[in-house]
Amino acid sequence: ATAYAIAHDFPYIDVDVIEISKAMINVAKTFFAPIYRQTNAVTFHHYDAFVFIKNTKKRYDFIFVDPFIGDTAHPKIRSSPFIQHVCSRMSKNGVVVINFGFTSDSHIDVAIAR
């Protein structure tokens, strides 16, 4: 829903969605695309986010990472290498927002500080 809401509110941008679950992609296309009536601006990529961000050459102005499966974020997505790859894909004035929920993992604080 977030991707379609962003595309709806900002119709001049393209939105890439990286989703490891084909079922979640189908849910989004089935239930949220008709609500927002904005399908052309949203592109779904059925990938592991770590693999996608490591291999893409595209630069982004905004990256929103919401890595939860249930109530847990995959450890690979919460790792310093992943965060570094995300930051390397940003445009000069890009913004990264990562939903880690509540955590006491000190390595995340160190990676973000860099």
N, C-alpha and C positions, 0 to 999 in steps of 0.2 A: 504494500500500500504506500509506503514512503516514497518509492521511486515514482509511482504515478502521481502522487500529490506534488512532488517537486516539479515534475514535467508539466503538470497542470498549472501550477502557480508561476512557473518560469518557462513559458512556451518557446523561448528563443534558445534553450539549451538542449543538449542531448544527454541522456542518462544511460550509463552502462550499469547493469546489475550482474554481479558475479554470485552465483548460487550453486552450491554443491548438490542440492536436492532437486531432482527433476520434478518431484511431486509439488514442491513449493513454487516452482516456476509455473506449473500448470494451474495451481490455485490462484496465483497472482493474475495470470492472463484471463482466467475464467471469471473471477469474482471482482477484481479491482479495475481491470481495463475498461469494462463497460461503465463503471461508475464515473471514472474520470474522463472517459472518451478521448484518451490521449495515448495511442499505441505507437505511433510513428517515432516519437522521441525516446522511447524506452527500448533498449536492446538488452536481451538476456543472454548471458554467457554461462553455460552449464560447465562450471569448472570448480576446482578447489581454489579458494582465494589465494592461498600461498603460492601455488603454481602459476596462477594467472598474473599476479602482481610481479612475480619474479621474472616472468617472460615477456610481459607487454612492453612495448616501446612508447606507448601513448603517454602523454603528459596530461595531468588533470588539474583543474582549478579547485576542485572540492572532492574529497573522498570521505565517505561515511562508512565506518566499519561496525557492523553489528553481528558479531561472530557466535551468537548463541545457538545451541541445539538444546532445546529445553531450557534448563536453568544454568547450563554450563557452557563456557566458551572453550573451544578446542585449544589445547596447550600450544600447538604450532602457531596458531593465529595470535596468541598472546606472547609470542617470543620476540626477543630483540631483533633477530634477523628479519622477521616479517615486518616489524615496525620500520626498520631501516629501508626495506624494499618499498614500502608505502611512501615514505618520505622522499625516496629517490625518484618517484613517479610524479611528484608535484611540480606544477608550474612555479615560476618565481615567487608569486604572491599567493600560492595555494594554501588551502586550509584542510587539515585532517581532523576528523572527529571520530573517536573510537569509544564505543560503549563496552567497557570492561565490567560494568556493574560495580559491586563493592568488592575490593580486593586488597590484600595486604602484601602483594608480590612486589618486593623491592626492585626486581630487575625491570619491571615495567616503568617505574618512576625514573630509573637511570636511563632507559632507552628514550623516553619522552624528553628528558632534559637535554639530550644531545642534539 
